[in-house]
Amino acid sequence: MLPIEVRPFQVTAPALDRLGRPMYDLRVSVVDTCNFRCPYCMPEELVDAAPTPRVERLDFEQIERVVRASVELGVRKVRLTGGEPLLRKRLPDLVTRLAAIEGIEDLALTTNGVLLPAHAQTLADAGLSRVTLSLDAVDEAVFARMSGGRGNVSQVLAGLEAAERAGLGPIKINAVVIRGYNDHVVLPLLEHFRGTPHIVRLIEYMDVGNVNGWNRGNVLSTAELLSAVQSRWPLNPLRPAIRGEVAKRYAYADGQGEIGFISSISQPFCGDCSRARLSTDGRLFTCLFAKDGIDLKPALDGNDEHLLSELSGVWSVREDRYSEIRSTLGNDRKVEMYEIGG
């Protein structure tokens, strides 16, 4: 494969959508397979779709071109997702390519962690900034239920330790909280990480995709979670670090760290949403709850100016605000979480 031509870094007029929101974050799904079967994403009994054939996946050169064009439009944060991104072969090669792109301020990866012991140092050496781990419980029985019976807590914690040794921090730990599944073990999860530099983020169970059997009755709201945590450990609110920050951040009053709450159901944050998502097969989605994405492969067949124009055009007509208006919408099919990451 011939190397791509690298143009001098430049920022065109930052891309703004119809609601004035910038394109600041790009999440890149590098593979749509996973070694877990979490009920809120890829429940084994309901997911029968085959993974994207290798020949239809974007190769690393194509991903790099999309990321470079996105950075010219204002993207500063890039996150590699899946599926489980560590299942993508030669992933450090992609990280090396992306880390060399001038303008990226944060290059991160979301993973379930079980493969990190073998890859954390290589990824760090390639230029990865940090990782986010998915861990819904430290109780083994509850963890098994939440992971579809795959892996175990000790494997995830070994991955976290490997990431910490490699300097891939600050490490965030995402926990999806589902009423009747793992809500009773939230406090033990928080207690496990109190006093460490790791930041647990409690995520309301969201209606992403179609296969997770979502219903509002299983949602434990941030207000309920915050009340439960506050009754055990007083918290002090923290100011957002950047515009569009999805988590409401709090510090333990006794100085034992920080936690966050992500409240797409009870406290929608569409108004500041700055995230675009690139699927494994090259579709650009402008909302986590979108029905369709724009196929970028035709634009990738052209030159970089054509690709830049296509990306800018897609973002400029964006007006997604699903979480704010979900109650007025029907039950149309939405893209699955494992196709575009969280």
C-alpha positions as MATLAB code, in Angstrom:
seq = 'MLPIEVRPFQVTAPALDRLGRPMYDLRVSVVDTCNFRCPYCMPEELVDAAPTPRVERLDFEQIERVVRASVELGVRKVRLTGGEPLLRKRLPDLVTRLAAIEGIEDLALTTNGVLLPAHAQTLADAGLSRVTLSLDAVDEAVFARMSGGRGNVSQVLAGLEAAERAGLGPIKINAVVIRGYNDHVVLPLLEHFRGTPHIVRLIEYMDVGNVNGWNRGNVLSTAELLSAVQSRWPLNPLRPAIRGEVAKRYAYADGQGEIGFISSISQPFCGDCSRARLSTDGRLFTCLFAKDGIDLKPALDGNDEHLLSELSGVWSVREDRYSEIRSTLGNDRKVEMYEIGG';
ca = [
       0.000    0.000    0.000;
       1.384    3.374   -0.998;
       1.677    5.997    1.758;
      -0.934    8.724    1.651;
       0.048   12.274    0.890;
       0.178   14.257    4.132;
      -0.904   17.841    3.728;
       0.160   20.575    6.150;
      -2.210   20.786    9.092;
      -4.871   23.401    8.706;
      -8.247   24.151   10.187;
     -10.900   25.179    7.737;
     -13.903   26.996    9.150;
     -14.954   24.727   12.047;
     -17.913   22.590   11.065;
     -21.142   23.626   12.799;
     -24.477   21.863   12.491;
     -27.870   23.543   12.181;
     -28.047   23.953   15.965;
     -24.607   25.561   16.119;
     -22.875   22.492   17.569;
     -19.264   21.850   16.528;
     -17.855   18.530   15.412;
     -15.315   18.020   18.185;
     -15.335   14.269   18.893;
     -14.997   11.378   16.444;
     -15.573    7.803   17.547;
     -14.202    5.172   15.211;
     -15.527    1.605   15.361;
     -12.662   -0.573   14.138;
     -14.513   -3.889   14.425;
     -18.111   -4.902   15.134;
     -17.381   -8.208   16.860;
     -16.957   -8.685   20.595;
     -15.815  -11.323   23.050;
     -18.576  -10.280   25.500;
     -22.346  -10.470   25.121;
     -23.602   -7.658   27.335;
     -27.429   -7.534   27.485;
     -27.599   -3.784   26.796;
     -25.490   -4.028   23.632;
     -25.084   -7.479   22.069;
     -27.264  -10.045   23.875;
     -26.292  -13.492   22.627;
     -29.833  -14.821   22.351;
     -30.931  -11.941   20.120;
     -27.924  -10.978   18.015;
     -27.728  -13.090   14.885;
     -26.127  -10.581   12.529;
     -22.798  -11.644   11.050;
     -19.858   -9.270   11.554;
     -18.845   -7.002    8.705;
     -16.756   -9.061    6.259;
     -13.112   -8.077    6.306;
     -13.229   -6.882    2.696;
     -15.985   -4.404    3.605;
     -14.221   -2.913    6.627;
     -12.402    0.366    6.253;
      -8.676   -0.276    6.108;
      -6.263    1.768    8.195;
      -5.453    4.161    5.360;
      -9.145    4.922    4.853;
      -9.684    5.456    8.581;
      -6.695    7.769    8.710;
      -8.033    9.832    5.825;
     -11.426   10.255    7.512;
      -9.768   11.241   10.779;
      -7.453   13.748    9.056;
     -10.384   15.381    7.297;
     -12.387   15.455   10.531;
      -9.512   17.160   12.348;
      -9.472   19.846    9.664;
     -13.136   20.446   10.491;
     -12.501   20.837   14.205;
     -12.286   17.349   15.719;
      -9.822   17.228   18.610;
     -10.822   14.018   20.379;
     -10.681   10.625   18.676;
     -11.825    7.418   20.356;
     -11.385    3.887   19.010;
     -14.348    1.651   19.761;
     -16.037   -1.560   18.642;
     -17.374   -4.103   19.315;
     -14.212   -4.882   21.185;
     -11.507   -2.857   19.399;
      -8.640   -5.058   20.622;
      -9.999   -7.821   18.378;
      -8.895   -5.780   15.343;
      -5.574   -7.157   14.150;
      -2.560   -4.826   14.088;
      -4.468   -2.125   15.965;
      -1.221   -0.474   17.193;
      -0.405    0.259   13.537;
      -3.589    2.328   13.303;
      -2.786    4.074   16.581;
       0.641    5.025   15.211;
      -0.982    6.546   12.125;
      -3.542    8.520   14.117;
      -1.122    9.674   16.808;
       0.922   11.360   14.092;
      -1.993   13.566   13.008;
      -1.384   17.143   14.105;
      -4.362   18.613   15.902;
      -5.553   15.545   17.823;
      -5.426   16.386   21.509;
      -6.812   13.140   22.897;
      -6.538    9.660   21.341;
      -8.398    7.151   23.477;
      -9.791    3.619   23.339;
     -12.818    1.970   24.963;
     -12.424   -1.707   25.826;
     -13.750   -4.426   28.110;
     -10.143   -4.820   29.223;
      -9.569   -8.569   29.089;
      -7.061   -8.306   26.229;
      -5.217   -5.287   27.623;
      -2.455   -7.212   29.435;
      -1.109   -8.309   26.058;
      -1.568   -4.960   24.316;
      -1.472   -2.008   26.739;
       2.240   -1.231   26.522;
       2.346   -1.636   22.731;
      -0.613    0.723   22.368;
       1.000    3.264   24.670;
       4.244    3.057   22.723;
       2.261    3.626   19.518;
       0.832    6.869   20.896;
      -2.474    5.998   22.564;
      -3.336    8.574   25.252;
      -5.663    6.670   27.558;
      -8.290    3.952   27.897;
     -11.829    3.672   29.181;
     -12.858    0.309   30.597;
     -16.371   -1.120   30.611;
     -17.022   -2.761   33.990;
     -20.586   -3.053   35.246;
     -19.868   -4.848   38.546;
     -17.023   -6.206   40.664;
     -19.285   -8.930   42.033;
     -18.443  -12.040   39.976;
     -21.992  -13.372   39.666;
     -23.417  -10.010   38.628;
     -20.489   -9.417   36.284;
     -21.216  -12.741   34.586;
     -24.825  -11.721   34.049;
     -23.804   -8.348   32.668;
     -21.135   -9.771   30.314;
     -23.199  -12.647   28.970;
     -21.086  -15.157   30.861;
     -17.853  -14.084   29.181;
     -14.646  -13.238   31.008;
     -14.350  -12.470   34.702;
     -13.651   -9.530   36.974;
     -10.038  -10.508   37.624;
      -9.284  -10.371   33.893;
     -10.712   -6.866   33.612;
      -8.791   -5.696   36.672;
      -5.610   -7.205   35.242;
      -6.253   -5.179   32.102;
      -6.736   -2.038   34.169;
      -3.433   -2.661   35.963;
      -1.666   -3.180   32.631;
      -3.092    0.087   31.324;
      -2.029    1.877   34.489;
       1.542    0.526   34.204;
       1.643    1.674   30.576;
       0.581    5.199   31.539;
      -2.774    5.069   29.752;
      -4.570    7.299   32.207;
      -6.565    8.860   33.594;
      -8.555    5.621   33.320;
     -12.326    5.950   33.232;
     -14.565    3.029   34.140;
     -17.993    2.955   32.500;
     -20.783    1.086   34.272;
     -24.224    0.769   32.712;
     -26.757    0.519   35.538;
     -29.886   -1.554   34.883;
     -32.599   -1.816   37.498;
     -32.965   -5.414   38.611;
     -29.627   -6.453   37.126;
     -26.747   -4.626   38.794;
     -28.251   -1.677   40.662;
     -27.699   -3.421   44.003;
     -23.919   -3.621   43.470;
     -23.243   -0.014   42.424;
     -21.906    1.039   45.834;
     -19.445   -1.885   46.057;
     -18.197   -0.951   42.569;
     -17.628    2.635   43.666;
     -16.024    1.537   46.920;
     -13.541   -0.632   45.016;
     -12.192    2.398   43.148;
     -12.496    5.063   45.843;
      -9.096    6.388   46.758;
      -7.636    5.579   43.332;
      -7.081    7.933   40.378;
      -9.648    5.971   38.338;
     -12.996    7.626   37.590;
     -16.169    5.529   37.650;
     -18.994    6.829   35.474;
     -22.519    5.522   36.103;
     -24.543    5.394   32.884;
     -28.308    5.301   32.627;
     -29.554    2.300   30.639;
     -30.206    3.706   27.149;
     -32.502    2.710   24.300;
     -29.690    2.258   21.792;
     -30.459   -0.142   18.972;
     -33.265   -2.664   18.899;
     -32.033   -5.912   20.414;
     -31.466   -4.998   24.060;
     -35.100   -5.244   25.192;
     -35.000   -1.728   26.597;
     -37.881   -0.411   28.621;
     -38.051    2.643   30.824;
     -38.905    0.556   33.865;
     -35.344   -0.794   33.898;
     -33.824    2.703   33.942;
     -32.356    3.813   37.247;
     -32.198    7.571   36.939;
     -29.204    9.681   37.834;
     -31.276   11.339   40.555;
     -31.815    7.954   42.207;
     -28.192    6.962   41.791;
     -26.926   10.279   43.094;
     -29.173   10.013   46.145;
     -27.904    6.496   46.884;
     -24.275    7.529   46.563;
     -24.752   10.729   48.568;
     -26.304    8.759   51.414;
     -23.038    6.830   51.712;
     -20.427    9.366   50.632;
     -21.112   13.121   50.397;
     -20.260   14.576   46.992;
     -19.376   18.014   45.679;
     -20.283   18.967   42.080;
     -17.474   19.833   39.688;
     -17.596   22.223   36.759;
     -17.475   20.745   33.246;
     -13.948   20.606   31.856;
     -15.093   21.242   28.268;
     -18.241   22.102   26.365;
     -20.210   18.994   25.444;
     -18.891   16.904   28.332;
     -21.359   14.033   28.656;
     -20.802   13.200   32.322;
     -21.846   15.371   35.250;
     -18.812   15.170   37.497;
     -18.629   15.020   41.267;
     -15.784   14.759   43.768;
     -16.017   12.814   46.984;
     -16.121   15.355   49.811;
     -13.458   13.416   51.682;
     -11.018   13.743   48.783;
     -11.142   10.090   47.737;
     -11.579   10.713   44.027;
     -14.148   11.568   41.400;
     -17.214    9.930   39.856;
     -19.492   10.872   36.976;
     -23.103   10.363   35.912;
     -24.235   10.046   32.280;
     -27.943   10.773   32.042;
     -29.172   10.435   28.478;
     -32.654    9.359   29.582;
     -33.487   11.635   32.510;
     -31.298   14.658   31.693;
     -30.642   14.748   27.919;
     -27.536   16.613   26.794;
     -28.226   16.847   23.065;
     -27.847   20.606   23.091;
     -24.075   20.344   23.396;
     -23.507   17.062   21.533;
     -20.331   17.297   19.462;
     -19.867   13.621   18.539;
     -19.773   11.876   15.185;
     -19.357    8.115   14.814;
     -17.698    6.156   12.038;
     -18.837    2.560   11.621;
     -16.601   -0.354   10.724;
     -17.936   -0.371    7.164;
     -17.467    3.364    6.598;
     -20.807    4.923    7.473;
     -20.831    8.231    9.342;
     -23.496    8.555   12.036;
     -24.299   11.914   13.580;
     -26.250   10.490   16.523;
     -25.910    7.421   18.738;
     -29.619    6.779   18.165;
     -29.598    7.303   14.393;
     -31.433    5.074   11.990;
     -29.039    5.488    9.073;
     -25.511    6.657    8.415;
     -23.916    8.282    5.382;
     -21.676    5.936    3.399;
     -18.275    7.619    3.056;
     -16.735    4.998    0.779;
     -17.696    6.841   -2.427;
     -16.040    9.991   -1.034;
     -12.981    7.944   -0.077;
     -12.637    6.964   -3.717;
     -12.044   10.633   -4.509;
      -9.407   13.089   -3.342;
      -9.077   14.611    0.121;
     -10.939   17.791   -0.878;
     -13.925   15.690   -1.926;
     -13.872   13.814    1.371;
     -13.587   17.043    3.350;
     -16.521   18.515    1.467;
     -18.630   15.422    2.094;
     -17.919   15.428    5.826;
     -18.600   19.138    6.116;
     -21.831   18.759    4.189;
     -23.079   15.911    6.362;
     -22.383   17.804    9.577;
     -23.779   21.118    8.329;
     -27.291   19.666    7.898;
     -27.261   17.772   11.199;
     -30.105   18.539   13.584;
     -30.220   15.355   15.699;
     -31.556   15.635   19.238;
     -33.059   12.226   19.824;
     -32.788   12.155   23.612;
     -34.700   15.418   23.890;
     -37.588   14.271   21.683;
     -37.633   10.448   22.143;
     -41.105   10.554   23.685;
     -42.542   11.963   20.434;
     -40.909    9.385   18.186;
     -42.022    5.946   17.099;
     -40.120    2.696   17.374;
     -38.204    2.885   14.109;
     -35.146    0.704   13.828;
     -31.963    2.318   15.164;
     -28.346    1.367   14.562;
     -27.034   -1.144   17.091;
     -24.488   -0.025   19.680;
     -21.987   -2.699   18.665;
     -21.971   -1.298   15.122;
     -20.808    2.183   16.107;
     -19.543    1.970   19.698;
     -20.976    3.805   22.683;
];
